[in-house]
Amino acid sequence: MATIKRFEDLDVWQLARTLNLNIIPILKELNEAKNYDLKSQLDRSAGSVMDNISEGFERDGNREFIQFLAIAKGSLGEVRSQLYRVFDRNFIDKEKHDVLQDDCILLASKLGKFITYLNNSEFKGNKFKKD
């Protein structure tokens, strides 16, 4: 396994970024005046997934990284719920909704497995390395 040196190298971060890119067209569809809160909340929670993965990685310690990955996973659940609201208001069709839900479920599974891996790892983080 190659050593990960940057958060951009993480598969989970790349998937979170792709999810964000796939949500942008939905955000453009949501009418500012009538759906401002939903649009803002969907944008923030989707961004939170990527941002918490990157912030946790940059903390250089497994405990903090695990905490931030758990927050990212929670934000991902929020995205999934908001996608139901967007679907129920007819802003996306069933096919698009199902694809995005599948993407979220895959990412949640990968985050869960990554958290388990880090919990079981002997390596506790770069900030604990002895030179």
N, C-alpha and C positions, 0 to 999 in steps of 0.2 A: 504494500500500500504506500502510495506517495505521501510525503509529508505535505500537509496543507499549510501554506504560509500566509494566505490572505483569505478573508471571508468570501471574496468573489469566487474562490476555488471550490467552495462548499456546494455540493449538489442541492442541498435544501435551500440555500440562498438563491441559487440559480432558478429553482422551481418557483420560489416566492416572487422573484422578479418577473418571470414569465406570467404568473398569475396576475400581477399588477398590470402588465402590458395588456393582458386579455380583458381586464376590467375597464380600461380607459374608454373603449367605445360605449360602454354602459354609462359611465359618468357623463359622457357627452350627450347621451340621450335624456338624462334626467333633467327636467325643467327646473331651472334655478329657483324660481319663485315658489312653486308648489312642492318641490321635493328637495329643497336645500339641505334639510337635516339628514335625510337618507343619503343623499349624494356625498355630503361631507363625512358622514359616519362610515360609509363604505370605503371612501378614499382613505380615511385615517386608519381604519382597521386593516385594510389590505397593506398599506404602507407599514403598519406596525409589525406585520409578520417579517418583512425584510429587515426592517430597522432593528428589531430585537435580536434577530440572528446575528447581524453584524455587530451590534453593540456588545452582546455577550461574548462573541469571539474576541473582540478587542480588549476585553477585561483580563485576558491571559490566565484565567483560572477556571478549572472545570466546574467548581461549585456555582460560581456566578454564571458561567456559560449555560449550565443546566437550568438555572433559574430563568434566564432570558429565553432559552428555548421553550420552556414551559409557558412563558408569557406569549411568545410567538404562536404556540399551539392554541392557546386560548383566543388570541386575536383571530386566528384562522377559523375557529368555531363561530366567532362573531361574523366573519365574512360569509360563511355558509348560511347563517340565519338571515343576513341581509339580502343574500341572493334569492332566498325564498320570497322576501318582501318585494324585491324588484320583479320577480317572476309573477307573483300574485297581482301586481299592478300592471301587468302586460307590457313591461319595458323590454323583456327578452322572451324568446320562444322557449318551448320545452327542450328542444335539442341543445340550444346554447346553455340553458340552465343546467341540464344534465352533464354536459361536458365540463362546465366550471365546477359543479359539485364533485365530479369524479377527480378533477385536478386537486381540489381541496382535500378530499379523502386520501388521495395518494400522498400529498405533502404531509398531512397529519400523521399518517402511518410512518413515513420516513423520519419525521421529527421525533416520534415516540421511540423508534428504534435507535436513533442517534442518542437520545437521552439515556436509554438503557445501556448503550455502549459506553457512554461517558461515565455513567454510574459504576460500571464494572471495570473501568480502566485503572491501571496502576498509576498512569501519568496524571498528575494533578494540575498541570498547567505550567506555562512558561515562567510565570512570576515566582514559582516555587523551585525552579531549577537551580542547582548549585553549580557554579562555574568551576 
